[in-house]
Amino acid sequence: MKRPITRSLVFGLLAGMAGGGATAGGVLLGFGTFESAWPVFVTCGILAALLHNTRQSILGMVDNRTHTLSNRIDRIRRDVGDIHGLVRLGPYTGELPLPMGGGWALTGDSAALLAREALARKPETVLELGSGASTLILGQILRKNGRGRLLSIDHDGAWADETRRHVKLLGLEDIVSVVDAPLNKQALGEQMVEWYDIPKSAIEQLGSIDLLLVDGPPQKHGSDVQARYPALPFLRGSLSMDALVFVDDANRDSEKKMVERWLAEDDRWKTRWFDTVDGVCLLSRGP
Ligand SMILES: C[S@@+](CC[C@H](N)C(=O)[O-])C[C@H]1O[C@@H](n2cnc3c(N)ncnc32)[C@H](O)[C@@H]1O
């Protein structure tokens, strides 16, 4: 970016000198007419255009650099949050190679928070919406707790297979079931929503849910439909009185609006917000 700016300045300087020289020469020679002044105007015009162009280039460059820098800072912040959480998770997921996940998975700090809650509450029944790394972490925590079962549902059969493969590798089949639940249109009150078609038998066998992890279905970018909103209206009746609802991606507008709607529909829920990389909101009805 340096060269075009320098060239523009040099060119502007030369143009100014040429314009000024021509006007001075004209006056000395006695040509002080209107016509003799036009080069000055042209030069001023060129200079003004050049200066404006230069200013724009500089501002554009600063803007680009600022954008790149803020992206890098954001990336570093994400990585630090992720790694910090993974380190804290270490003692509880000894058999799980770290790091894990990718962009879709719970970040390390959110996963550590989930693990902490699961260790403290020792839930008997866990339902997870959206399988993956969190399934494996929860499965291992339940094994460590010595009690509890996890039902994880996924709309994507291929991804569910992938999670099942890891569940098997970790020997968690007696604790974790990953069930296919394709998304389809369902009536929720007056409206039709897209929601998991959860096999009835799977829910019936589960009993009342002590911990509900809301991390699916995927939220479409830019859509004002809150894809995960149906979780509470559909599952409220299956939750135990002191159930904990763990909402991932709580920094997103869609999740914030979703939680607002839930609270408006049932004011017994208390919320706690956590500033993890993607944000977490914990909801409970206890004191
Ligand atoms: C937010 S992800 C769930 C992530 C999961 N709770 C975890 O911590 O890994 C929501 C859905 O995205 C899909 N998904 C997850 N990981 C994926 C991947 N790496 N590639 C494509 N789809 C993925 C799955 O269908 C999943 O149910």
The ligand as a Gaussian input file, in Angstrom:
#p B3LYP/6-31G(d) Opt

LIG

0 1
 C      -23.841000     -27.978000      17.663000
 S      -23.739000     -29.572000      16.970000
 C      -23.738000     -30.596000      18.396000
 C      -22.376000     -30.693000      18.959000
 C      -22.229000     -31.642000      20.125000
 N      -23.100000     -31.340000      21.232000
 C      -20.778000     -31.573000      20.560000
 O      -20.469000     -30.998000      21.604000
 O      -19.929000     -32.047000      19.793000
 C      -25.372000     -29.782000      16.333000
 C      -25.453000     -30.808000      15.224000
 O      -24.511000     -30.529000      14.237000
 C      -24.130000     -31.742000      13.597000
 N      -22.673000     -31.845000      13.669000
 C      -21.925000     -31.889000      14.757000
 N      -20.612000     -31.938000      14.444000
 C      -20.550000     -31.911000      13.126000
 C      -19.473000     -31.919000      12.219000
 N      -18.203000     -31.964000      12.610000
 N      -19.775000     -31.857000      10.909000
 C      -21.037000     -31.805000      10.495000
 N      -22.112000     -31.803000      11.324000
 C      -21.871000     -31.844000      12.612000
 C      -24.801000     -32.889000      14.330000
 O      -25.914000     -33.346000      13.604000
 C      -25.197000     -32.222000      15.632000
 O      -26.354000     -32.787000      16.160000

